[in-house]
Amino acid sequence: METYLDINNEAGHKLAQLEQRLAGKVLQKALVDLAKPLKAEMKEEAPKRSGALRRSIGHKSRLDRRNKTARIRIGLTYKKANRKGYVAGMMQERGTRFTQAQPFINPVAEQHLPTLEKDLADFILAQFDNL
């Protein structure tokens, strides 16, 4: 799952008022906190055999200050130590010519996608209330 979240709203305007490094830290923390429940749900939905598949579920976030967009990728990560989990996950999610697909990432992503942008804005505004 990879999506671009528009932060050109009230939260984005408040972020623009902060020093650039601090704004980036607030946004990175918001993205990571936003990813945690999604990762947990994906891990819960993943087939449980050896655990390699669940260990290969991770996240990565990026911030583009120029376009005021945040990018977050949640799903299978290809790490050298856990290639088996990544390959098994891709075959499970998409299926092969021998087995049917049994997706566990896309259903979770589709369920949460409509509210991600609002959740991100709410989290950022809550961080400003704590300052």
VOBA-1610 file (N, C-alpha, C; in pm, whole numbers, padded with zeros to 5 digits, always signed):
BEGIN
Met+00085-00116+00000Met+00000+00000+00000Met+00089+00123+00000Glu+00069+00209-00096Glu+00142+00335-00100Glu+00041+00441-00139Thr+00040+00550-00064Thr-00054+00656-00095Thr+00012+00790-00069Tyr-00036+00890-00136Tyr+00010+01026-00116Tyr-00099+01099-00040Leu-00060+01164+00070Leu-00155+01237+00152Leu-00132+01386+00133Asp-00236+01458+00104Asp-00226+01602+00083Asp-00229+01673+00218Ile-00125+01748+00248Ile-00123+01823+00373Ile-00137+01972+00346Asn-00204+02007+00239Asn-00228+02146+00204Asn-00362+02188+00264Asn-00372+02177+00396Asn-00494+02212+00469Asn-00451+02288+00594Glu-00538+02296+00693Glu-00505+02371+00815Glu-00378+02315+00880Ala-00368+02184+00886Ala-00249+02122+00946Ala-00125+02156+00865Gly-00136+02155+00735Gly-00023+02191+00649Gly+00020+02335+00667His-00076+02424+00685His-00043+02565+00706His+00027+02586+00840Lys-00016+02511+00942Lys+00051+02521+01072Lys+00193+02465+01063Leu+00208+02357+00988Leu+00342+02300+00970Leu+00434+02399+00899Ala+00378+02473+00803Ala+00458+02569+00726Ala+00510+02682+00815Gln+00443+02709+00925Gln+00486+02816+01015Gln+00603+02772+01103Leu+00621+02643+01117Leu+00730+02592+01199Leu+00863+02595+01124Glu+00969+02586+01200Glu+01100+02569+01139Glu+01097+02438+01059Gln+01164+02435+00947Gln+01154+02324+00854Gln+01191+02190+00917Arg+01297+02185+00995Arg+01337+02059+01058Arg+01234+02011+01158Leu+01179+02104+01238Leu+01079+02067+01337Leu+00951+02019+01269Ala+00911+02087+01162Ala+00791+02045+01088Ala+00809+01905+01033Gly+00928+01876+00982Gly+00956+01742+00931Gly+00946+01637+01039Lys+00997+01669+01158Lys+00990+01573+01269Lys+00846+01548+01312Val+00766+01653+01317Val+00625+01636+01354Val+00554+01549+01252Leu+00579+01575+01125Leu+00514+01499+01020Leu+00561+01353+01019Gln+00692+01332+01038Gln+00745+01195+01042Gln+00682+01118+01158Lys+00671+01182+01274Lys+00609+01115+01390Lys+00463+01084+01362Ala+00394+01176+01295Ala+00254+01153+01262Ala+00240+01035+01167Leu+00326+01027+01067Leu+00318+00917+00971Leu+00348+00783+01037Val+00448+00780+01123Val+00482+00655+01191Val+00369+00612+01283Asp+00314+00706+01359Asp+00202+00672+01448Asp+00079+00630+01369Leu+00062+00685+01251Leu-00049+00648+01164Leu-00029+00508+01107Ala+00096+00471+01083Ala+00127+00341+01024Ala+00115+00226+01123Lys+00138+00251+01250Lys+00141+00143+01349Lys+00015+00058+01353Pro-00104+00116+01364Pro-00223+00031+01369Pro-00248-00044+01237Leu-00213+00018+01125Leu-00229-00050+00996Leu-00135-00169+00985Lys-00010-00150+01027Lys+00085-00261+01026Lys+00038-00374+01116Ala-00011-00339+01233Ala-00058-00441+01327Ala-00173-00520+01268Glu-00264-00451+01202Glu-00378-00520+01142Glu-00335-00609+01025Met-00239-00561+00945Met-00188-00643+00835Met-00118-00767+00888Lys-00042-00751+00996Lys+00025-00866+01056Lys-00076-00966+01112Glu-00183-00914+01166Glu-00289-01002+01220Glu-00357-01081+01109Glu-00376-01017+00994Glu-00443-01083+00881Glu-00351-01177+00804Ala-00220-01160+00819Ala-00124-01241+00745Ala-00129-01387+00792Pro-00109-01481+00700Pro-00103-01622+00738Pro+00011-01645+00839Lys-00015-01735+00932Lys+00081-01757+01039Lys+00141-01897+01029Arg+00252-01908+00962Arg+00322-02037+00956Arg+00454-02025+01031Ser+00552-01966+00969Ser+00683-01954+01033Ser+00702-01818+01099Gly+00622-01721+01064Gly+00638-01586+01116Gly+00719-01495+01025Ala+00780-01552+00922Ala+00862-01470+00831Ala+00777-01367+00757Leu+00658-01405+00722Leu+00569-01314+00650Leu+00531-01195+00737Arg+00496-01222+00860Arg+00459-01112+00950Arg+00578-01020+00979Arg+00696-01078+00990Arg+00815-00995+01015Arg+00852-00908+00895Ser+00806-00945+00778Ser+00842-00867+00659Ser+00748-00749+00636Ile+00648-00731+00719Ile+00557-00617+00705Ile+00617-00498+00779Gly+00633-00387+00706Gly+00693-00268+00764Gly+00637-00142+00701His+00702-00030+00726His+00657+00097+00668His+00777+00185+00635Lys+00753+00279+00547Lys+00852+00380+00510Lys+00775+00507+00477Ser+00823+00619+00529Ser+00754+00745+00502Ser+00852+00847+00445Arg+00800+00933+00361Arg+00881+01040+00298Arg+00800+01169+00301Leu+00871+01278+00309Leu+00810+01410+00313Leu+00863+01491+00196Asp+00772+01554+00121Asp+00811+01644+00013Asp+00762+01783+00052Arg+00853+01862+00106Arg+00814+01994+00156Arg+00775+02090+00045Arg+00838+02075-00070Arg+00811+02167-00181Arg+00666+02154-00229Asn+00618+02030-00244Asn+00481+02010-00291Asn+00381+01991-00178Lys+00430+02000-00054Lys+00346+01981+00064Lys+00270+01849+00059Thr+00342+01743+00031Thr+00281+01611+00032Thr+00364+01517+00120Ala+00296+01421+00175Ala+00362+01319+00255Ala+00331+01185+00190Arg+00432+01101+00183Arg+00413+00969+00121Arg+00443+00863+00225Ile+00354+00768+00235Ile+00374+00659+00329Ile+00353+00527+00256Arg+00442+00434+00281Arg+00432+00301+00221Arg+00427+00201+00335Ile+00320+00125+00340Ile+00302+00024+00444Ile+00278-00109+00373Gly+00352-00210+00411Gly+00333-00340+00349Gly+00458-00424+00357Leu+00477-00510+00259Leu+00592-00598+00258Leu+00720-00520+00229Thr+00822-00546+00307Thr+00951-00482+00287Thr+01051-00588+00244Tyr+01135-00553+00152Tyr+01235-00647+00101Tyr+01366-00619+00173Lys+01391-00695+00276Lys+01515-00683+00350Lys+01598-00808+00326Lys+01727-00790+00323Lys+01816-00902+00295Lys+01793-01018+00392Ala+01770-00985+00518Ala+01754-01090+00619Ala+01619-01161+00609Asn+01525-01104+00536Asn+01391-01162+00535Asn+01333-01172+00395Arg+01412-01218+00300Arg+01364-01232+00163Arg+01252-01333+00152Lys+01260-01440+00232Lys+01157-01545+00227Lys+01019-01488+00256Gly+01012-01404+00359Gly+00883-01345+00395Gly+00827-01257+00286Tyr+00915-01181+00221Tyr+00871-01093+00112Tyr+00817-01173-00005Val+00892-01273-00047Val+00849-01354-00162Val+00721-01430-00128Ala+00716-01488-00010Ala+00595-01561+00031Ala+00475-01467+00037Gly+00498-01346+00085Gly+00390-01248+00095Gly+00337-01207-00040Met+00427-01186-00135Met+00385-01148-00270Met+00303-01261-00334Met+00347-01384-00315Met+00272-01496-00372Met+00137-01510-00303Gln+00132-01486-00174Gln+00007-01495-00099Gln-00089-01384-00141Glu-00037-01265-00153Glu-00120-01148-00185Glu-00173-01153-00328Arg-00089-01191-00422Arg-00128-01188-00564Arg-00164-01324-00621Gly-00119-01430-00556Gly-00144-01564-00609Gly-00040-01601-00714Thr-00042-01727-00752Thr+00047-01776-00857Thr-00038-01852-00957Arg+00025-01910-01054Arg-00054-01987-01150Arg-00105-02117-01086Phe-00048-02154-00971Phe-00089-02277-00904Phe-00183-02252-00786Thr-00177-02134-00727Thr-00260-02105-00610Thr-00338-01976-00629Gln-00452-01969-00565Gln-00533-01847-00570Gln-00475-01743-00475Ala-00499-01618-00507Ala-00456-01510-00419Ala-00537-01512-00291Gln-00470-01488-00180Gln-00535-01473-00050Gln-00484-01343+00012Pro-00535-01231-00039Pro-00480-01101+00002Pro-00501-01072+00151Phe-00401-01010+00210Phe-00410-00967+00349Phe-00365-00821+00365Ile-00306-00764+00261Ile-00262-00624+00267Ile-00366-00531+00205Asn-00408-00561+00083Asn-00504-00473+00014Asn-00636-00455+00087Pro-00696-00559+00146Pro-00822-00536+00218Pro-00806-00437+00334Val-00695-00447+00407Val-00671-00354+00518Val-00649-00214+00463Ala-00571-00203+00356Ala-00543-00072+00296Ala-00671-00005+00245Glu-00752-00080+00176Glu-00877-00024+00122Glu-00971+00018+00232Gln-00969-00052+00344Gln-01057-00018+00456Gln-01016+00115+00520His-00886+00140+00531His-00837+00259+00602His-00806+00378+00512Leu-00792+00357+00383Leu-00751+00463+00293Leu-00839+00588+00297Pro-00972+00575+00301Pro-01055+00697+00300Pro-01032+00790+00420Thr-00987+00738+00532Thr-00972+00822+00651Thr-00828+00863+00682Leu-00731+00815+00606Leu-00591+00843+00637Leu-00558+00993+00637Glu-00605+01064+00537Glu-00573+01206+00528Glu-00629+01284+00646Lys-00753+01254+00684Lys-00814+01321+00799Lys-00742+01282+00928Asp-00707+01155+00942Asp-00636+01110+01062Asp-00500+01179+01075Leu-00431+01196+00963Leu-00301+01264+00965Leu-00318+01410+01007Ala-00414+01478+00950Ala-00439+01618+00986Ala-00477+01631+01133Asp-00562+01541+01182Asp-00602+01544+01323Asp-00482+01522+01415Phe-00395+01429+01377Phe-00277+01402+01460Phe-00184+01522+01464Ile-00164+01585+01350Ile-00075+01702+01345Ile-00132+01815+01429Leu-00262+01839+01418Leu-00325+01946+01497Leu-00317+01915+01646Ala-00329+01787+01682Ala-00316+01749+01823Ala-00175+01774+01874Gln-00074+01755+01788Gln+00064+01784+01829Gln+00082+01932+01857Phe+00014+02017+01782Phe+00023+02161+01806Phe-00045+02199+01937Asp-00150+02129+01972Asp-00217+02156+02099Asp-00127+02119+02218Asn-00037+02023+02197Asn+00054+01981+02304Asn+00174+02073+02321Leu+00199+02160+02223Leu+00316+02251+02233Leu+00295+02359+02335
//
